[in-house]
Amino acid sequence: FDAVSRERLYVRIESEGFNALYGDFVTGFDQTDLAAYRRTLTGARVEVRDGQWHVEAFAAKTASTQRRDELQGNGLTGPYRLSTRAIVPNSERVMLQVRDRFRSEVIVSQQEMVRFVDYDIDLLSATIRFRQPILSRDADLNPRFIVIDYEVDEGRGRSSMNAGIRADYTAFDGALVVGTTAISDSTNDLRGTLVAMDVRAQLGTATELRGEVAASDMGPERGMSWQAEAEHHSGKLDVLAYARSIAPEFGIGQQNLAEKGRRKFGVDARFALDAAASITASTWLDQSLLDESQRYAAQINAVFRTQKSDWRLGFAHFSDRLSDGSRQESSVAEGAVTRRLLGDRLELELSSSIALGTAGSVDLPERYRLGARYALNSSTRLL
């Protein structure tokens, strides 16, 4: 958006520690999770850095509102239908996300797509097509989602002011960062506000603590959310402990839909025996804030990798309580081996999950799988 504006005026001023512009910009509040806010707007944006202080703010009067569509791939290039035709041209941001099949908050991979290179959008029919098919799941059965954020102008003719400010203070040579965010957003004739505070503390060179709390108010819906994380890396050991809660009513249209109304606690750990072998373990509790459903899960895996082969042996247990109060249990022994041949162009995989007793959880059944992938060239594979 540099030197671009939907209006006739574009102004940009830059100096050391200061920049300001009037024109098209991306808000770019992405330093935190709960207060993340990314929209394409036309207005004023200012950023100031002064010693340990960093402040950024924006204000824009716009008649458009923000919309997010999340569509799971279906194995085709399209068309995938959007939820409205009133799309502001060139305002879309398209992401391809692979989410962990057991933990929706974990983004396994994320790729931002480029228009005319990766996809094309038809504004008249409100559909999007991709250059390559979007599979519903990856090789590890993790679901693939198309996430599309865009501006909507439904022709009401009424403009509303959207504004936001974020300030953070860094102390102790970067070991402590404290920040606060405030956003006012108008969506679908509702004035929404969000305020948040966050802190990040570095304990030595191996441990980092992160915390965030936020509250939002959008018309009749008010919600409070929080999250806390502790991450440790030392030698061969990596540990992440987390707790988060996102109210069903929280947010101003920026949260992943699958995360609203969930409370989660968990610990992930990895211990490297040597360069080729490691042991990973995870345990977590996932609770619904809308009903009585919840899941307690535990997994442990031993992994051994060589230049041509990968070996994995593990155990998993899921204990599910459904919304009607009934329970499902699954305990399985898991094993997998992957072999690469023909100069790594051919990859063969054999995996199995063998029930130890019952396998009642829908996400952890007893199963066997044989797979093969062959690379025809650097951009084409047969599965």
Backbone hydrogen bonds, N-H to C=O, Kabsch-Sander energy under -0.5 kcal/mol:
donor,donor_aa,acceptor,acceptor_aa,energy
4,V,1,F,-1.7
11,V,22,Y,-2.2
13,I,20,A,-3.2
15,S,18,F,-2.9
18,F,15,S,-2.1
19,N,47,E,-2.1
20,A,13,I,-2.7
21,L,45,R,-2.2
22,Y,11,V,-2.9
23,G,43,G,-2.4
24,D,4,V,-2.0
25,F,41,L,-2.4
27,T,39,R,-2.3
29,F,37,Y,-2.0
30,D,28,G,-1.7
36,A,33,D,-1.1
37,Y,29,F,-2.6
41,L,25,F,-2.3
41,L,39,R,-0.7
43,G,23,G,-2.5
43,G,41,L,-0.5
44,A,59,A,-2.7
45,R,21,L,-2.2
46,V,57,A,-2.8
47,E,19,N,-2.5
48,V,55,V,-3.3
49,R,17,G,-3.0
50,D,53,W,-2.1
53,W,50,D,-2.2
54,H,168,D,-1.9
55,V,48,V,-2.8
56,E,166,R,-2.6
57,A,46,V,-2.7
58,F,164,G,-2.3
59,A,44,A,-2.3
60,A,162,N,-2.7
62,T,60,A,-0.6
62,T,160,S,-2.7
65,T,152,V,-2.6
67,R,150,Y,-2.7
69,D,148,I,-2.4
71,L,146,I,-2.6
73,G,144,R,-1.7
75,G,134,I,-3.1
80,Y,128,I,-2.4
81,R,79,P,-0.5
82,L,126,A,-3.1
87,I,85,R,-1.9
88,V,151,E,-2.7
91,S,88,V,-1.6
93,R,149,D,-2.6
95,M,93,R,-0.5
95,M,147,V,-2.8
96,L,111,Q,-2.9
97,Q,95,M,-0.6
97,Q,145,F,-2.9
98,V,109,S,-2.6
99,R,97,Q,-0.6
99,R,143,P,-2.2
100,D,103,R,-0.5
100,D,106,V,-2.4
106,V,103,R,-1.7
107,I,105,E,-0.7
108,V,98,V,-2.1
108,V,106,V,-0.9
109,S,98,V,-1.4
111,Q,96,L,-2.0
113,M,94,V,-2.8
113,M,111,Q,-0.5
116,F,119,Y,-3.2
117,V,114,V,-1.3
118,D,114,V,-3.6
119,Y,114,V,-1.2
120,D,129,R,-2.5
122,D,127,T,-2.9
123,L,121,I,-0.7
126,A,122,D,-1.2
127,T,122,D,-1.5
128,I,80,Y,-2.0
129,R,120,D,-2.7
130,F,77,T,-2.8
131,R,118,D,-2.7
134,I,76,L,-1.9
135,L,133,P,-0.8
138,D,142,N,-2.1
141,L,138,D,-1.9
144,R,136,S,-2.5
145,F,97,Q,-3.4
146,I,71,L,-3.9
147,V,95,M,-2.8
147,V,145,F,-0.7
148,I,69,D,-2.8
148,I,146,I,-0.6
149,D,93,R,-2.4
149,D,147,V,-0.5
150,Y,67,R,-2.3
152,V,65,T,-3.3
153,D,86,A,-2.2
154,E,152,V,-0.5
159,S,157,G,-0.5
160,S,62,T,-2.7
162,N,60,A,-3.1
162,N,160,S,-0.5
163,A,184,S,-2.1
164,G,58,F,-2.0
165,I,182,A,-2.5
166,R,56,E,-2.8
167,A,180,T,-2.2
168,D,54,H,-2.3
169,Y,178,V,-2.8
170,T,52,Q,-2.3
171,A,176,L,-3.0
175,A,172,F,-1.5
176,L,171,A,-2.0
177,V,200,R,-2.5
178,V,169,Y,-2.3
179,G,198,D,-2.8
180,T,167,A,-2.4
181,T,196,A,-2.5
182,A,165,I,-2.4
183,I,194,L,-2.6
184,S,163,A,-3.2
185,D,192,G,-3.6
187,T,185,D,-0.6
187,T,190,L,-2.6
190,L,187,T,-1.7
192,G,185,D,-4.3
192,G,190,L,-0.7
193,T,217,D,-2.3
194,L,183,I,-2.3
195,V,215,A,-2.4
196,A,181,T,-2.5
197,M,213,V,-2.4
198,D,179,G,-2.5
199,V,211,G,-2.4
200,R,177,V,-2.4
201,A,209,L,-2.8
202,Q,175,A,-3.4
203,L,201,A,-0.6
203,L,207,T,-2.9
204,G,202,Q,-0.8
206,A,203,L,-0.6
207,T,203,L,-1.3
208,E,231,E,-2.7
209,L,201,A,-3.0
210,R,229,E,-2.8
211,G,199,V,-2.4
212,E,227,Q,-2.4
213,V,197,M,-2.3
214,A,225,S,-2.8
215,A,195,V,-2.5
216,S,223,G,-2.7
217,D,193,T,-2.4
218,M,221,E,-3.2
219,G,191,R,-0.9
221,E,218,M,-2.1
222,R,220,P,-0.6
223,G,216,S,-1.9
225,S,214,A,-2.8
226,W,245,S,-2.2
227,Q,212,E,-2.4
228,A,243,A,-2.9
229,E,210,R,-2.9
230,A,241,A,-2.6
231,E,208,E,-2.9
232,H,239,V,-2.9
233,H,206,A,-2.7
234,S,237,L,-2.5
237,L,234,S,-2.4
238,D,270,R,-2.5
239,V,232,H,-2.7
240,L,268,D,-2.8
241,A,230,A,-2.6
242,Y,266,G,-2.6
243,A,228,A,-2.2
244,R,264,K,-2.6
245,S,226,W,-2.9
246,I,262,R,-2.4
250,F,247,A,-1.4
259,E,256,N,-1.5
260,K,256,N,-0.6
260,K,257,L,-0.9
261,G,246,I,-1.8
262,R,246,I,-0.9
262,R,259,E,-1.0
263,R,287,Q,-2.6
264,K,244,R,-3.0
265,F,285,L,-2.2
266,G,242,Y,-2.2
267,V,283,T,-2.5
268,D,240,L,-3.0
269,A,281,A,-2.7
270,R,238,D,-2.4
271,F,279,I,-2.9
272,A,236,K,-2.3
273,L,271,F,-0.7
273,L,277,A,-1.4
274,D,277,A,-1.8
278,S,303,V,-2.3
279,I,271,F,-2.5
280,T,301,N,-2.7
281,A,269,A,-2.5
282,S,299,Q,-2.6
283,T,267,V,-2.0
284,W,297,A,-2.1
285,L,265,F,-3.1
286,D,295,R,-2.8
287,Q,263,R,-3.2
287,Q,285,L,-0.5
288,S,293,S,-2.3
289,L,261,G,-2.6
294,Q,321,R,-2.1
295,R,286,D,-2.3
296,Y,319,S,-2.4
297,A,284,W,-2.5
298,A,317,H,-2.0
299,Q,282,S,-3.0
300,I,315,F,-2.3
301,N,280,T,-2.8
302,A,313,L,-3.0
303,V,278,S,-2.9
304,F,311,W,-2.6
305,R,276,A,-2.4
306,T,309,S,-3.3
310,D,338,T,-2.2
311,W,304,F,-2.8
312,R,336,A,-2.6
313,L,302,A,-2.2
314,G,334,E,-3.2
315,F,300,I,-2.4
316,A,332,V,-2.3
317,H,298,A,-2.5
318,F,330,S,-2.6
319,S,296,Y,-2.7
320,D,328,Q,-3.1
321,R,294,Q,-2.8
322,L,320,D,-0.5
322,L,326,S,-2.9
325,G,322,L,-2.0
328,Q,320,D,-2.3
330,S,318,F,-2.3
331,S,358,T,-1.4
332,V,316,A,-2.5
333,A,354,I,-2.7
334,E,314,G,-2.6
335,G,352,S,-2.2
336,A,312,R,-2.4
337,V,350,L,-2.4
338,T,310,D,-2.6
339,R,348,L,-2.8
340,R,308,K,-2.8
341,L,346,L,-3.2
345,R,341,L,-0.7
345,R,342,L,-1.1
346,L,341,L,-2.2
347,E,373,R,-2.7
348,L,339,R,-2.8
349,E,371,G,-2.8
350,L,337,V,-2.3
351,S,369,R,-2.6
352,S,335,G,-2.5
353,S,367,R,-3.0
354,I,333,A,-2.8
355,A,353,S,-0.5
356,L,331,S,-3.6
357,G,355,A,-0.8
358,T,356,L,-0.6
360,G,329,E,-3.4
364,L,361,S,-1.2
367,R,353,S,-1.6
369,R,351,S,-2.9
371,G,349,E,-3.0
372,A,383,L,-0.5
373,R,347,E,-2.3
374,Y,382,L,-2.5
375,A,345,R,-2.4
376,L,374,Y,-0.8
376,L,380,T,-1.7
377,N,380,T,-1.5
382,L,374,Y,-3.0
